[in-house]
Amino acid sequence: MRDRPRRRFFQGLLLASVVLLCSACATLPPGIEGGATGRQLAAQALALKGKPYRYGGNTPSGFDCSGLVQFVHQQAGISVPRTVALQLRHSRRVSPTALRPGDLVFFRLAGKVSHEGLYAGDGRFVHAPSTGKAVEVASLDHPYWRQRLVGAGRFY
């Protein structure tokens, strides 16, 4: 009779240990809704390299800079506004010195914040530059972009 409470205690302890062990092995939920991470956003953007630029475009048949950002996020199940100005306003601010893949980088061209790209890591970003060009990878260390970088944001 005495062994019965002791036995139940150890069975309970064993069960709790198994549950704890199993929960420690479980996959953690992804960093953002839709199952994507910043690295997945960056990989998606890199996969679109070479797609043509098209003003107002937000499909693989042609992208402008904010359309590219919107499309990549949309593929991950994340809704973002359509324009550079709205994406800048609604994204969560991040320091340009603490960029992670998947972050947005914003640039001031011709006196206003009117261009953006998606940070891919290692000082590189993916963007749809301008008419006649295609989605490409550029370096934030290039003097042209370094001088014009005004901020960064994140939607994931």
C-alpha positions as CSV (number, residue, x, y, z in Angstrom):
1,M,0.0,0.0,0.0
2,R,2.8,2.4,0.9
3,D,4.4,1.8,-2.5
4,R,1.3,2.9,-4.4
5,P,1.6,6.7,-3.6
6,R,5.3,6.6,-4.2
7,R,4.7,4.7,-7.5
8,R,2.1,7.3,-8.7
9,F,4.5,10.1,-7.7
10,F,7.3,8.6,-9.9
11,Q,4.8,7.9,-12.8
12,G,3.7,11.6,-12.6
13,L,7.3,12.7,-12.5
14,L,8.2,10.5,-15.5
15,L,5.2,11.8,-17.5
16,A,6.1,15.4,-16.7
17,S,9.7,14.7,-17.8
18,V,8.5,13.2,-21.1
19,V,6.2,16.1,-21.8
20,L,9.0,18.6,-21.0
21,L,11.5,16.8,-23.1
22,C,9.1,16.6,-26.1
23,S,8.2,20.3,-25.8
24,A,11.9,21.2,-25.8
25,C,12.3,19.3,-29.1
26,A,9.3,20.9,-30.8
27,T,9.9,23.3,-33.6
28,L,9.6,26.9,-32.6
29,P,7.0,28.9,-34.5
30,P,8.3,31.1,-37.3
31,G,9.2,34.7,-36.7
32,I,6.3,36.1,-38.7
33,E,2.8,35.1,-39.7
34,G,2.6,33.1,-42.9
35,G,5.6,31.0,-42.0
36,A,8.3,33.2,-43.5
37,T,11.5,34.6,-41.9
38,G,13.6,37.5,-43.0
39,R,16.0,35.1,-44.7
40,Q,13.1,33.6,-46.7
41,L,12.0,37.0,-47.8
42,A,15.5,37.8,-48.9
43,A,15.7,34.5,-50.8
44,Q,12.4,35.2,-52.5
45,A,13.7,38.6,-53.6
46,L,16.9,37.2,-54.9
47,A,15.0,34.6,-56.9
48,L,13.4,37.5,-58.8
49,K,16.7,38.9,-59.9
50,G,16.5,39.6,-63.7
51,K,12.8,40.3,-63.8
52,P,12.1,43.5,-65.7
53,Y,11.4,46.9,-64.2
54,R,7.9,48.3,-64.9
55,Y,6.6,51.5,-63.3
56,G,3.6,50.5,-61.1
57,G,4.4,46.8,-61.5
58,N,4.0,44.3,-58.7
59,T,4.1,41.0,-60.5
60,P,7.0,38.9,-62.0
61,S,6.1,40.3,-65.4
62,G,7.5,43.7,-64.1
63,F,8.2,45.4,-60.8
64,D,8.9,48.8,-59.5
65,C,10.7,49.0,-56.2
66,S,7.7,49.1,-53.9
67,G,5.9,46.5,-56.0
68,L,8.8,44.1,-55.6
69,V,8.8,44.6,-51.8
70,Q,5.0,44.2,-51.7
71,F,5.1,41.0,-53.9
72,V,7.8,39.3,-51.8
73,H,5.9,40.0,-48.6
74,Q,2.6,38.9,-50.1
75,Q,4.2,35.6,-51.1
76,A,5.0,35.1,-47.4
77,G,1.4,36.0,-46.3
78,I,2.3,39.4,-45.1
79,S,0.2,42.4,-46.2
80,V,2.2,45.6,-46.8
81,P,1.1,48.9,-48.3
82,R,1.8,49.6,-52.0
83,T,4.0,52.7,-52.1
84,V,7.4,53.6,-50.7
85,A,6.0,56.4,-48.6
86,L,3.4,54.1,-47.0
87,Q,5.8,51.2,-46.5
88,L,8.2,53.6,-44.8
89,R,5.4,55.0,-42.6
90,H,4.0,51.6,-41.5
91,S,7.1,49.5,-41.2
92,R,8.7,49.1,-37.8
93,R,11.9,51.3,-37.7
94,V,15.2,49.5,-37.6
95,S,18.7,51.0,-37.3
96,P,20.6,50.8,-40.6
97,T,23.5,49.5,-38.5
98,A,21.4,46.5,-37.3
99,L,20.0,45.3,-40.6
100,R,18.8,41.7,-40.9
101,P,18.0,39.9,-44.2
102,G,14.4,40.7,-45.1
103,D,14.6,44.3,-43.8
104,L,13.6,47.2,-46.1
105,V,16.1,49.9,-46.9
106,F,14.9,53.4,-47.9
107,F,16.6,56.0,-50.1
108,R,16.2,59.7,-50.8
109,L,16.3,60.4,-54.5
110,A,15.6,63.8,-56.0
111,G,14.9,65.3,-52.7
112,K,12.3,62.8,-51.3
113,V,12.3,59.2,-50.0
114,S,11.2,57.5,-53.2
115,H,13.2,54.3,-53.6
116,E,13.6,51.1,-51.5
117,G,15.1,47.7,-51.6
118,L,15.0,44.5,-49.6
119,Y,18.2,43.7,-47.6
120,A,19.7,40.4,-48.5
121,G,22.6,40.3,-46.1
122,D,26.3,40.9,-46.4
123,G,25.8,44.6,-47.2
124,R,23.7,43.8,-50.3
125,F,20.1,44.7,-51.2
126,V,17.7,43.6,-53.9
127,H,15.8,46.3,-55.8
128,A,14.0,47.2,-59.0
129,P,16.1,50.2,-60.1
130,S,14.5,52.0,-63.0
131,T,13.0,51.9,-66.5
132,G,15.1,49.8,-68.9
133,K,16.7,47.8,-66.1
134,A,15.9,44.6,-64.2
135,V,15.7,43.6,-60.6
136,E,19.2,43.5,-59.4
137,V,21.5,43.2,-56.3
138,A,23.4,46.3,-55.3
139,S,25.8,47.1,-52.4
140,L,24.9,49.5,-49.6
141,D,28.6,50.3,-49.5
142,H,28.5,51.8,-52.9
143,P,28.9,55.6,-52.5
144,Y,25.7,56.3,-54.5
145,W,23.5,54.2,-52.2
146,R,25.4,55.0,-49.0
147,Q,24.9,58.7,-49.4
148,R,21.2,58.3,-50.1
149,L,20.2,55.7,-47.4
150,V,17.8,57.4,-45.0
151,G,16.4,54.6,-43.0
152,A,15.3,51.0,-42.6
153,G,12.1,49.1,-41.6
154,R,10.7,45.7,-41.0
155,F,7.3,44.0,-41.5
156,Y,8.2,40.6,-40.1
